[in-house]
C-alpha cells in the first residue's frame, strides 16, 4: 500500500469537505494501482502518473459529493454511463455504499473493471457491457442517480440518462469548461426529456490540474418524446439543436 498516495487522497478530499475513511482511501488507492498496472497491457487510461491519477481519477470522481443536494447512501442506486476504467462509479460506490452499475460499450473495459472489483471484493458494484439505449429498455426508471464524466455533449447525456431515472432522480454531469452554446442546447434537450437543471457548481482541482463543473439535472416530468430512441439517434440526431 502506497501510504503517500493515501495521505494525498485524504488531504485533497478534505479540501472539498468530502469525508472518507482510512479504509476507503486505501481501497481506492489499491483500485487505482490495479488500473495503472492493467493499463500496461490494456488501454484504459491516458493518466498513468500515480500522483496525478489520485487527483484526476479519484478526487475528480468524488467531486459530486461536494455539491449540495447530491446524496448517495447504501439505499441508493447509481448508474455510471461510459465508465471506462471504472471512474467515477467505483470511487462513488466505495465511499457511499450505493448499489452501482457501471456500463461501457467496450467489452475490454468492463472486463477489466470486473476483474478489479472481484479482486477487491467490492460487492456493491456490478459491470455491464451494453449500449445505453438497449439497457434502458431492460431496466427503465430504476436509478436514483446517473452520472457521466465528459463522455459526450450534455444534451446527449440527458437523453441517455432520462429513461433510467426514477421521478426526482438526478443526472450528474462532470465537465471541464462547457461553453454557453452547449448549455443552451442542453437546456432545450432537458425540457424535451422532462429534466430540470437544479445545480451548477464549479471547482478547481488541486495541484492546478484543472477546472471542473458539475451539472445536476433532476427528472421532474414525463419526457415529451418516447425514450429511449433507437440506438444511434442520440448521437446522430441529438435533441436540443
C-alpha positions as CSV (number, residue, x, y, z in Angstrom):
1,X,0.0,0.0,0.0
2,X,1.4,3.4,-1.0
3,X,0.8,5.4,2.1
4,X,1.9,8.6,0.4
5,X,-0.9,8.3,-2.1
6,X,-3.4,7.5,0.6
7,X,-2.4,10.7,2.5
8,X,-2.6,12.7,-0.7
9,X,-6.1,11.5,-1.4
10,X,-7.3,12.2,2.2
11,X,-5.7,15.6,2.2
12,X,-7.2,16.7,-1.2
13,X,-10.7,15.4,-0.4
14,X,-10.7,17.3,2.9
15,X,-10.2,20.5,0.9
16,X,-13.7,19.9,-0.5
17,X,-15.2,18.7,2.8
18,X,-15.6,15.2,1.4
19,X,-15.2,12.7,4.2
20,X,-13.8,9.2,3.6
21,X,-12.4,6.7,6.0
22,X,-8.8,5.4,6.0
23,X,-10.0,2.1,4.8
24,X,-12.0,3.6,1.9
25,X,-9.0,5.7,0.9
26,X,-6.8,2.6,0.9
27,X,-9.3,0.7,-1.2
28,X,-9.4,3.4,-3.7
29,X,-5.6,3.7,-4.0
30,X,-5.5,-0.1,-4.4
31,X,-8.0,0.1,-7.2
32,X,-6.0,2.9,-8.8
33,X,-2.9,0.7,-8.7
34,X,-4.8,-2.2,-10.4
35,X,-5.9,0.2,-13.2
36,X,-2.4,1.5,-13.8
37,X,-0.8,-2.0,-13.8
38,X,-3.5,-3.3,-16.2
39,X,-3.1,-0.3,-18.4
40,X,0.3,-1.6,-19.4
41,X,-1.5,-4.3,-21.4
42,X,-5.0,-2.9,-22.0
43,X,-5.5,0.8,-22.9
44,X,-7.8,2.0,-20.1
45,X,-6.5,5.5,-19.3
46,X,-4.0,8.1,-20.5
47,X,-3.3,9.1,-16.9
48,X,-0.6,6.8,-15.7
49,X,1.3,9.0,-13.2
50,X,0.1,7.8,-9.8
51,X,0.1,11.2,-8.1
52,X,-1.8,12.9,-10.9
53,X,-4.2,9.9,-11.1
54,X,-5.1,10.4,-7.4
55,X,-6.4,13.8,-8.3
56,X,-7.6,13.3,-11.9
57,X,-9.4,9.9,-11.2
58,X,-10.2,9.6,-7.5
59,X,-10.7,13.1,-6.3
60,X,-12.4,14.2,-9.6
61,X,-14.7,11.2,-9.4
62,X,-15.8,12.2,-5.9
63,X,-16.4,15.9,-6.5
64,X,-20.2,15.5,-6.9
65,X,-20.3,14.6,-3.2
66,X,-19.3,18.2,-2.5
67,X,-22.4,19.5,-4.4
68,X,-25.3,20.5,-2.2
69,X,-28.3,18.2,-2.8
70,X,-26.2,15.3,-4.2
71,X,-26.6,12.5,-1.7
72,X,-25.7,8.8,-2.1
73,X,-26.0,6.1,0.5
74,X,-26.4,2.3,0.7
75,X,-30.1,2.5,-0.3
76,X,-29.3,4.4,-3.5
77,X,-28.9,3.0,-7.0
78,X,-26.3,4.5,-9.2
79,X,-25.6,4.1,-12.9
80,X,-22.2,5.2,-14.4
81,X,-22.6,5.8,-18.1
82,X,-19.3,5.2,-20.1
83,X,-17.4,4.1,-17.0
84,X,-14.1,3.4,-18.9
85,X,-11.6,2.2,-16.2
86,X,-14.3,2.5,-13.5
87,X,-14.4,6.2,-12.9
88,X,-16.4,7.8,-11.4
89,X,-18.6,4.8,-10.5
90,X,-16.1,2.8,-8.4
91,X,-15.0,5.7,-6.1
92,X,-18.6,6.8,-5.6
93,X,-19.7,3.3,-4.7
94,X,-16.8,2.7,-2.4
95,X,-17.4,5.9,-0.4
96,X,-21.2,5.8,-0.4
97,X,-22.0,2.1,-0.4
98,X,-24.5,2.7,-3.2
99,X,-25.5,-0.1,-5.4
100,X,-23.7,0.8,-8.6
101,X,-24.0,-0.4,-12.2
102,X,-21.0,0.5,-14.4
103,X,-21.8,0.5,-18.1
104,X,-19.5,0.7,-21.1
105,X,-19.9,-0.3,-24.7
106,X,-16.2,-1.5,-24.9
107,X,-16.1,-5.0,-23.5
108,X,-12.3,-5.0,-22.7
109,X,-13.0,-2.1,-20.3
110,X,-15.9,-3.7,-18.5
111,X,-14.0,-7.0,-18.3
112,X,-11.1,-5.2,-16.7
113,X,-13.3,-3.3,-14.2
114,X,-15.0,-6.6,-13.3
115,X,-11.6,-8.1,-12.6
116,X,-10.6,-5.3,-10.3
117,X,-13.9,-5.3,-8.5
118,X,-13.7,-9.0,-7.9
119,X,-10.1,-8.8,-6.6
120,X,-11.0,-6.1,-4.1
121,X,-14.4,-7.8,-3.2
122,X,-16.4,-4.7,-3.9
123,X,-19.8,-6.4,-3.6
124,X,-22.0,-3.3,-4.3
125,X,-20.6,-2.8,-7.8
126,X,-21.7,-4.6,-11.0
127,X,-20.5,-4.1,-14.5
128,X,-22.4,-4.3,-17.8
129,X,-21.2,-4.3,-21.4
130,X,-24.1,-2.8,-23.3
131,X,-25.4,0.1,-25.3
132,X,-27.2,2.6,-23.1
133,X,-30.3,2.7,-25.3
134,X,-30.8,-1.1,-25.2
135,X,-30.1,-1.3,-21.5
136,X,-32.6,1.4,-20.7
137,X,-35.4,-0.8,-22.2
138,X,-34.4,-3.6,-19.8
139,X,-34.2,-1.5,-16.5
140,X,-36.4,1.6,-17.0
141,X,-36.8,4.1,-14.2
142,X,-34.6,2.0,-11.9
143,X,-32.0,4.5,-10.8
144,X,-31.8,7.2,-8.2
145,X,-28.7,8.8,-9.8
146,X,-27.0,8.6,-13.2
147,X,-23.5,10.0,-13.6
148,X,-21.3,10.7,-16.6
149,X,-17.8,12.2,-16.7
150,X,-17.2,14.1,-20.0
151,X,-18.2,11.2,-22.3
152,X,-20.4,13.2,-24.6
153,X,-22.2,16.5,-25.1
154,X,-24.6,17.3,-22.3
155,X,-27.7,17.1,-24.4
156,X,-26.8,13.6,-25.5
157,X,-26.2,12.6,-21.9
158,X,-29.6,13.9,-20.9
159,X,-31.3,11.7,-23.5
160,X,-29.3,8.7,-22.4
161,X,-29.9,9.2,-18.7
162,X,-33.6,10.1,-18.6
163,X,-35.2,6.7,-19.2
164,X,-33.1,5.2,-16.4
165,X,-34.2,7.7,-13.8
166,X,-37.0,7.4,-11.3
167,X,-39.1,10.5,-10.8
168,X,-37.0,13.1,-8.9
169,X,-33.8,11.1,-9.8
170,X,-30.8,13.1,-10.8
171,X,-28.3,13.1,-13.6
172,X,-24.8,14.4,-12.6
173,X,-22.6,15.5,-15.4
174,X,-18.9,16.3,-14.9
175,X,-17.4,18.7,-17.4
176,X,-14.2,20.7,-18.0
177,X,-15.4,24.0,-19.4
178,X,-18.8,23.6,-21.1
179,X,-19.4,26.6,-23.3
180,X,-22.6,28.6,-23.4
181,X,-23.8,27.0,-26.6
182,X,-23.5,23.5,-25.1
183,X,-25.5,24.6,-22.1
184,X,-28.2,26.3,-24.2
185,X,-28.7,23.2,-26.3
186,X,-28.7,21.1,-23.1
187,X,-31.5,23.3,-21.7
188,X,-33.7,22.7,-24.7
189,X,-32.9,18.9,-24.5
190,X,-33.7,18.9,-20.8
191,X,-37.1,20.4,-21.4
192,X,-37.9,17.7,-24.0
193,X,-36.7,15.0,-21.6
194,X,-38.7,16.2,-18.6
195,X,-35.5,17.2,-16.8
196,X,-34.6,20.4,-15.0
197,X,-31.2,21.9,-14.2
198,X,-31.1,22.2,-10.4
199,X,-27.4,22.9,-9.7
200,X,-24.2,24.1,-11.4
201,X,-21.1,24.1,-9.3
202,X,-17.5,24.9,-10.2
203,X,-14.3,23.5,-8.7
204,X,-10.6,23.8,-9.2
205,X,-8.7,20.6,-8.8
206,X,-5.7,20.5,-6.5
207,X,-2.2,20.9,-7.9
208,X,-3.6,23.1,-10.7
209,X,-4.8,20.0,-12.5
210,X,-7.9,21.5,-14.0
211,X,-11.2,23.3,-13.8
212,X,-14.4,21.2,-13.2
213,X,-18.1,22.0,-13.5
214,X,-20.7,19.7,-12.0
215,X,-24.2,20.0,-13.6
216,X,-27.1,18.4,-11.8
217,X,-30.4,17.7,-13.6
218,X,-33.5,16.3,-12.0
219,X,-36.2,14.3,-13.6
220,X,-39.4,16.3,-12.9
221,X,-41.8,15.3,-15.6
222,X,-42.5,12.7,-18.3
223,X,-40.4,13.1,-21.4
224,X,-42.2,14.8,-24.3
225,X,-41.0,12.0,-26.7
226,X,-40.6,8.3,-26.3
227,X,-37.3,7.4,-24.7
228,X,-35.0,5.6,-25.3
229,X,-34.9,6.2,-29.0
230,X,-33.3,3.8,-31.4
231,X,-29.6,3.1,-31.0
232,X,-27.5,5.9,-32.6
233,X,-30.2,8.6,-32.7
234,X,-29.0,10.4,-29.6
235,X,-25.6,11.0,-31.2
236,X,-26.6,11.3,-34.9
237,X,-29.8,13.4,-34.4
238,X,-29.3,14.9,-30.9
239,X,-32.1,16.7,-29.1
240,X,-32.0,20.4,-28.5
241,X,-30.4,21.5,-31.8
